[in-house]
């Protein structure tokens, strides 16, 4: 079973166009090094799914952390939206 944790997940306005930027940190809790790990991000407003995205982390060593940033163009940013959004992150594949 894959074991990753996530922290410092933040939503901000995309400075170069429409959309929301999701950023945070992913921690490899395992004793395995991975060449590549794909994570599924599901963005919710309350209990409604607004968007899905994939983040790929390459060269992910055991017990290390990596930051990520992903622009979600499907969500139009409005002031205060970052307080209402939540993100669930799941590992999809690793090798």
N, C-alpha and C positions, 0 to 999 in steps of 0.2 A: 504494500500500500504506500502511496506517495504521501509524504508528510512535509507540508509547507505551511508557513504562517505569513500573515500580512499585517502591515502597520502603516501608520501615517497616510492613510488614504485621504486625498483631498480632491475637490472639484473646483476648477477655476475657469474663468472666461478664456477662450482661445484668442490670443492677442493678434493672430494673423488672419482671422476670418470668423465665420459663424461656428458654433459648436462649443462643446465643453471639453476641457482637458482633465483627464483622470490621471493622478500621479500617486505614487506611494512606494513602499518597499516590500519586497518578497524575500522571505528567509527560507533557505534550504535547511530543514531540520534533520535531514538524513545523513548517513555516513557515506553516501554515494556521490560521486562526481557525475554530472550530466553534460553531454555535448550540447543538448538543446531541450528546453522544456516549454510547452505551449500551455497557456492559461486562458480560460474562458472568463471574461468579465461580463456580468449581467448587471445593468444599471436599472434601478427601480426609483419611481416616484411614488411614495407610500407603498402600495402592494402591486402597482402596475409596472410591467416591464416596459422600459422606454427604448432600450438598445442592448445589443450584444456586440462584443468585440473580442478579438484574440490578441494576446500579448505573447511574444516569443522571447525567451531569455536564452542566449547562447553562452556556452562555457560557464556553467553554473557549478562551482565547486561545493563539496560537502561542507555543511555548517557555515556557509557564507550567506551574505545578503546582497541583493541587487536592487537598484532603483528602477522604476519604469515610469513611462509617460505615454499616454495614448489619447489622441484627439478623437472625440466622438462627434461626427458631423450631424448625426441624426437628432441631436438634442440642441434646441436653440436656447442659448443662455439668457436668463433674465435675472435681475438683481434678487438675491436671497435664495435662488434655486439651489445653491450648493448646500444649504442647510436642510433641504427637504430630500435630497438624493441619498441613496445608499447603493453600495456596490457589493455583490457577492462574487468571489473569485474561486475558481476550481481548476486544478491541474487537469488538462485533457490528455496529454501524452508527454513522455520523457524518454530520452535515449542517450 
